[in-house]
């Protein structure tokens, strides 16, 4: 995914073009003021449900041992 840096002035002058690029191409814009990045404009991504993310893996994962057992003995404190 492309990330473009644009100044506030350039964004103001060409807002329709930049918003079209964000919407259709999925590009992100980093808007700058002088040398400082001040905000990001990026496409909105809706959150997926747990079923959508993990559904394809249901019934396909094998666990060795009890997954609820504590594992603190495996981690050494430093």
N, C-alpha and C positions, 0 to 999 in steps of 0.2 A: 504494500500500500504506500502510495506516495505521500510525502509530507511537504507542504509548501510553506515558506516563510513569506509573509506579506506585511507591509506597513499599514498602520491605521489609515493613512491617507489613501493608499492604493486600494485597500478594502472598501473604503467609502466610495471611491470613484467607480469601482467595478464589482459592487456587491452581488449583482445578479449573476455575473459570470462565475464568481467564486462559489456562490451557493449552488449553482448548477453543477459545478465540478464535485462538490462535496456530495450532493444528492445522487448524481448519476455514476460517478467514477469511484466513490468511496474515499476520496482524498481527504486528508486532514490539513487544516490551516493553522499555522502558528502566527498569531498576530503580534507584531512588534511595535514598540514605541522607542525610537532611537535604537539603542543596542539591546534593550530589555524586552524579553518575551513577556507579554501581558495576559494573553489567554489563548485557548485552543478552540477551534470550531471543528467538530468531527461528526460523522454520521451517528445517528441514534441506533443503538442495538438493544432490542428488548431482551429481557432475561428469559432463559429457558427454564422449564420446570425440571425437577429432579428426574421425573420419569423420562423426559426427552433426552436428558444427558446420559443417565445410567441405564435406561431401559434395555438397550441392545446387549448389555453385559449381564443382565439378570439370569441366574442359573448357569452361568459360564465360568464363574470364579470359584476356585478351590482354596480353602484355608487350611493351613497346617497348624493344628492345635486349636486352643480356645482363643478366639480373637478378643475376648474380654479380660484375659489374664493381664496383670500388670507387667510392664517391660522395664521397670526402673532398674532392675539388676543388670540389664544390658547396657545401660548408659552410665559411664563413670563420671562422677562429679569432679570437676577440676577447680 
